[in-house]
Amino acid sequence: MSNSIVAAIYRYVIDDVVRNVHADFEGHGVDTSVLEELQRSWEAKVIQSRVASFPGEDSINSPSHDVYANQFNARPATYHDYAGPAGAHNINSAASLASIINNPESMAPSAASLASLAQSGRGQLLLDDDEDADSDHQQASHHHRYNGPNNNIPQNDGADEPVPVLALPADAALAKWQAIRDSRRQTYQHNIDAWTNRDRSAVGQVDGASDDEDEDEDDEEDDNNNANSHVDDRHRAPIATFGSGKVEAPEDAINSDLDDTDEEDDIENNNEESDHVVLCQYEKVTRSKNKWKCVLRDGIMLINGRDYLFQKATGEFEW
Amino acid sequence: MTLYYQLYRSGTLGITLIDSLNELIQAGHITPQLAMQVLEQYDKSISEALSSKVKAKATMKGDLGIYRLCDDVWTLVVKNSSFKCDHETITITDKVKIVACSNRRAGE
């Protein structure tokens, strides 16, 4: 099945990207250790996404390990290296984990075997963190330490970092970057929903709650970027900012449509967002009366929270 | 230099990369400019990998709900679809959104 090739292809792409941007990092005077950190963080996120089975990562990959990791997230190093400091990512996983914990029946494997599996995983992760601290990233290690044992939400990190983020970027590039990031977040949200839905069959309402929280956090983060404000400001700021209200409404509308109404309504309302997405290129798309035929190439399908790849696909649809 | 589609940035690999880059930007380790260069390299690497390393064939069937061709990009929303990849068949009653760019780039 084509899902089995996903891990190998993704590994190839990650390695290829890292290899080819090495010169770019040097050109910008950025230390190689940052590139290594990028690779590590990227790989951790891909594994955490569970869109495919990654060889040798099964113990880290299992949902139950997440529960374990969550129990230990008072140890910031573990949590950081496991999931990275991405706000949306972590908060969402924390929320979904909380709900998994609340539904113990979703944790199938035995606690004892998990504990040992996760223990080994954690040892590895802690080791990674030590390396990080040993490297010349004073910022990175400061950043880990600062967050200290009682802070579970690594999103705060970015804003905590005092100066450099303000000084470096040219406005245009920053704006462009933020636009990219924000649009991806939206896609990501849908994917996350699909993933979390997959793990918990019945509990729809919890998803909604975590969605909202997630959106709020995203917006707070965005607000922070735009205003370059410090973390103290953010904590004082009311959550219901203009931005979050604006984003929240359509999200709710989409969710309620998905939950409550039949799909015809979605189509008629031109509501085309979906948990299942196919990204590809087309050779041709033809129609004869109500029959459509498509020849598609080079595609990534995200279906039921799993990724599939195809070189060529044919589609026959009836309108 | 050939231009590569940014389409695949919406896939799992692209989104996770963007998140990782974003963390590095926020920590002040890299600039947005460098992050953009990494993303462009990602566009190239994923496009090449899909066209040269993936051999799987797939078929799809379903009810077409929405179709749109805009700027050479097809958007199709399909319901009650079944996807067949090699020997695995997946049935999805919910909507599936297909976004497809032309495989002929501008100027070719």
Interface residues (C-beta under 8 A of the other chain):
Chain A: M1 S2 N3 I5 I9 Y10 Y12 V13 I14 D16 V17 N20 V21 D24 F25 H28 V30 V34 E37 L38 S41 W42 K45 V46 S49 V51 G84 P85 A86 A88 H89 H137 Q139 A140 H143 D157 G158 A159 E161 V163 P164 V165 A167 L168 P169 A170 A173 L174 K176 W177 I180 R181 R184 T187 Y188 N191 N225 L258 E263 D266 I267 N270 E272 E273 S274 D275 H276 V277 V278 L279 C280 Q281 Y282 E283 V285 W292 C294 L296 R297 D298 G299 I300 M301 L302 I303 N304 D307 Y308 L309 F310 Q311 K312 A313 T314 G315 E316 F317 E318 W319
Chain B: Y5 L7 Y8 R9 S10 G11 T12 L13 G14 I15 T16 L17 I18 D19 S20 L21 N22 E23 L24 I25 Q26 A27 G28 H29 I30 T31 P32 Q33 L34 A35 M36 Q37 V38 L39 Q41 Y42 K44 S45 I46 S47 E48 A49 L50 S51 K53 V54 K55 A56 K57 A58 T59 M60 K61 G62 D63 L64 G65 I66 Y67 L69 W74 T75 L76 V77 V78 K79 S81 F83 C85 D86 H87 E88 I90 I92 T93 D94 K95 V96 K97 I98 V99 A100 C101 S102 N103
